[in-house]
Amino acid sequence: MQQPLETREDALAFLLGRIDYERTHVIPYARRGFKLGRMRRLLAALGDPHLGLSAIHVAGTKGKGSTCVMLAEILRAAGYRTALYTSPHLDRIEERFMIDGRPCDEAVFVELVREVAPVVADFDRRRATAGDDQGPTYFEITTAMAFLHFARSGAEVAVLEVGLGGRLDSTNVCRPLVTAITSISFDHTGQLGTTLAAIAGEKAGIIKPGVPVVSSVVEPEPCDAITAVALRRGSPLIQRDIDFAFLDKKAAEEAPEVPGGRRLDFFAPAAVRAPRLADVAIGMLGHHQAANAATAIAVVESLRDRGFPIGDAHVRHGLKEAKAPARVEVIQKDPLFIVDAAHNVASAAALADTLRTTFPDLFSEDRGLAAGAPSRTLVFATSSDKDAAGMMRRLAPLFDRVLLTRYENNPRFIPPDQLKSQLGEILAEKEVVVCRDPLAAGEALASGPADAIVIAGSFFIAAEMRALFNPEPQAKANTV
């Protein structure tokens, strides 16, 4: 018998009871656990709310979340009622369901779960006859909730971030106006493949027949895989360094709260010398965000071709105002405290590059130690399916002290003592402190002075440490 769903806690408990591949060690992406047929049947039982949504669908190994935020801000600036679906969330599950920059209201969230729950229960009862080895998953349910919420809120455009891969991701039932692929690098290799071409093939699964696809992928192997899918599906391919390009221009005056803001010139096509848009300010830090901004502009150009009246002023405003939590997020300036959700080798390399170029006085690799306690501290925790050594090789040279810890609200973590063993050689010349949990890491941070503190390794450690040092009521630990 279905338990009553009266409160937010009831709704969270219901979702926690579902299979959640964000919280498991084994993600059977290519096997029976992931199948779009079940997602389509779930949505059909809910009235197919996704079919009336005009969507922009974004995949990629890294950069997809930031690109989605940028696109949503540009569309809002142009006057569109804009929905944004991203994952995972940092503080509250309602963050996944955004309308015009605001998370879903708590009461609406509970009502959405209440409406979906009996449909899910029916699927559970009938799964054997339907050929399913399990009922709808956590991500399938939250994706269905997003489509319901967006349709009922009158969203004119929905920006959708792929959860994992693309081809079999629950979001891949949408009907996009434009699709985009931000980057390809090694991550989730157990599910997506062990070559860049295989990973690109899975990401390219979001490409729809005849629908334009913007690709910021520049490496030949994954480029060829994406091009092959676009050709097979008759989808116009808008490719970086061919159809568009950008020049990243560091401009500290554009980030008043911290040094190191950026501007870019956007060229379309790439071979044209005069920029299509010049001196566009970007609100987020890092060269990788300039690349994401160029991808967003290329998507907007495609929307314009389809009749969307989005002006250059809207693009400028949206890119300057766009902010994404835990993407080189400066929590405080003295001492410098940065939270970043870098969780694979490519994103760790991007973080290291951003630290060097944005804060060169602090993060020069040959900077000597100040007198006394270590001055640059990294707090690091990561998941068992990640390349911890690869990430640490990129980050360790910038730090004097490393605190190894774990997160609490997800079982995928590597135990900190095991992490120390894995990273022993890489951290041989560093001061290494093993912290049993985020609270212990916080206490270790408070035990001595530091010029700079950086949190990295996982969305989950970013969320828990961010809440610890920025404990607003809405940022309490959330186990969903």
Beta strands, then each sheet from edge to edge (+ up, - down):
strand 1: 55-59
strand 2: 82-85
strand 3: 97-99
strand 4: 102-103
strand 5: 157-161
strand 6: 176-181
strand 7: 213-215
strand 8: 237-239
strand 9: 245-250
strand 10: 262-267
strand 11: 277-282
strand 12: 329-333
strand 13: 336-339
strand 14: 376-380
strand 15: 401-404
strand 16: 431-434
strand 17: 452-456
sheet 1: 4+ 3- 2+ 5+ 1+ 6+ 7+ 8+
sheet 2: 9+ 10- 11+
sheet 3: 12+ 13- 17- 14- 15- 16-
end
